[in-house]
Amino acid sequence: MYCKQNQKIKQVKDCTLVVGIDIGSTIHYARAFDWRGIELGNVFKVCQAGCSAL
């Protein structure tokens, strides 16, 4: 069985930074996680231009 999810997980290395952005509202919120899923810093607000830059 071909498992795409496992291949994606294997791509995550110790130098990987994961950024999640909530784009469902007027004000966008973002947060960053390291490769283990530990949150780096606090949630922060970003504008439309800031989302494009990320």
Summary of the structure (lengths in Angstrom):
residues: 54
radius of gyration: 13.8
end to end distance: 34.8
largest distance: 42.0
contacts: 102
relative contact order: 0.21
helix: 24%
strand: 35%
